[in-house]
């Protein structure tokens, strides 16, 4: 069983989760209001990026279905592959119901993460996960809209890694935040959230 380093990204995701956890609690734990997941304002918004096939996209392309949004990078040694592996398992468990979701992996490292690099990286995970990249300016705008933290961390030589927010954002079909999935959150908890989101 591989061991993964608990990086600053995971810690940041935990801090973020605590910060908005109270705000989303009622949305997830009132079973009488299954269709009224309370939107949380201030997170999410417009973006203009390019998918792994080179197609220009905006947030409007993903309206109409709930969307899971995760920010990361393809050179990530632990948090990103772990998160995408676990998410791929949850999508497989959902079966055809997972087709009712958009799943976005937005890079925080556009200097290295070209569309082609994203396509290669994502080929190891569920094919329903879409990778998005773009110019530095457009990536920064998307990060700002989602209040995502990312910082370049120098390594030996000219190499570097990225510390970044490790939270998955759960957006409703209107593009409004209705919940989060924390880094390495319990399988049963994630299943419950996705089932509720899809009204299963």
Residue pairs with C-beta under 8 A, 6 or more apart in sequence:
4 78
4 79
4 82
5 77
5 78
7 78
7 79
7 163
8 163
9 76
9 79
9 162
9 163
9 164
9 165
9 166
9 183
10 79
10 166
10 183
10 184
12 149
12 163
12 164
12 165
12 166
13 165
13 166
13 167
13 182
13 183
14 166
14 182
14 183
16 147
16 149
16 165
16 167
16 180
17 167
17 180
17 182
20 40
20 43
20 180
21 180
23 40
24 38
24 40
24 177
24 178
24 179
24 180
26 38
27 36
27 37
27 38
27 40
27 178
27 179
28 37
28 179
28 192
28 193
28 196
34 196
34 199
35 199
37 172
37 178
37 179
37 196
37 197
38 178
39 172
39 174
39 176
39 177
39 178
40 176
40 177
40 178
41 176
41 177
42 147
42 177
43 145
43 146
43 147
43 169
43 177
44 59
44 69
44 145
44 146
44 169
44 171
44 175
44 176
44 177
45 59
45 145
45 146
45 175
46 58
46 59
46 141
46 145
47 58
47 59
47 106
47 132
47 134
47 138
47 141
47 142
47 145
48 56
48 57
48 58
48 134
48 138
48 141
49 56
49 57
49 58
49 106
49 132
49 133
49 134
49 138
49 139
49 142
50 56
50 57
50 115
50 132
50 133
50 134
51 57
51 115
51 130
51 131
51 132
52 115
52 116
52 118
52 119
52 122
52 130
52 131
52 132
52 133
53 115
53 119
54 115
57 132
59 175
62 102
62 104
62 175
63 173
63 174
63 175
64 173
65 100
65 101
65 102
65 173
66 100
66 101
66 102
66 170
66 171
66 172
66 173
66 197
66 198
67 101
67 102
67 103
67 104
67 171
67 175
68 87
68 101
68 102
68 103
68 104
68 168
68 169
68 170
68 171
68 181
69 104
69 106
69 146
69 168
69 169
69 171
70 80
70 83
70 84
70 87
70 103
70 104
70 105
70 106
70 167
70 168
70 169
71 105
71 106
71 107
71 108
71 143
71 146
71 148
71 150
71 164
71 165
72 79
72 80
72 83
72 84
72 105
72 106
72 107
72 108
72 164
72 166
73 80
73 107
73 108
73 109
73 112
73 113
73 162
73 164
74 80
74 107
74 109
74 112
74 113
74 117
74 118
74 120
74 121
75 109
75 112
75 161
75 162
76 161
76 162
77 161
79 164
79 166
79 183
80 105
81 124
82 183
82 184
83 166
83 168
83 183
83 184
84 105
84 122
84 124
84 125
84 129
85 125
86 184
86 187
86 190
87 103
87 125
87 126
87 129
87 168
88 125
88 126
88 129
89 187
90 187
90 190
90 191
90 194
91 98
91 101
91 103
91 126
91 128
91 129
92 98
92 126
93 191
94 101
94 194
94 198
94 200
97 198
97 200
98 126
98 128
99 128
100 198
101 128
101 194
101 197
101 198
102 130
103 126
103 128
103 129
103 130
104 129
104 130
104 131
104 132
105 118
105 122
105 129
105 130
105 131
105 132
106 131
106 132
106 133
106 139
106 142
107 113
107 118
107 131
107 132
107 133
107 139
108 139
108 143
108 148
108 150
108 162
108 164
109 150
109 162
110 133
110 134
110 135
110 136
110 139
111 136
113 121
113 131
113 133
114 133
115 131
115 133
118 131
118 132
118 133
119 131
121 131
122 129
122 130
122 131
132 142
133 139
134 142
142 148
143 149
143 150
146 169
147 165
148 164
148 165
149 163
149 164
149 165
150 162
150 163
150 164
150 165
151 162
151 163
151 164
152 160
152 161
152 162
153 160
153 161
153 162
153 163
154 160
155 161
166 182
166 183
167 180
167 181
167 182
167 183
168 180
168 181
169 177
169 180
170 177
170 178
170 179
170 180
170 181
170 193
170 197
171 177
171 178
172 178
172 197
178 197
179 193
179 197
181 190
181 193
194 200
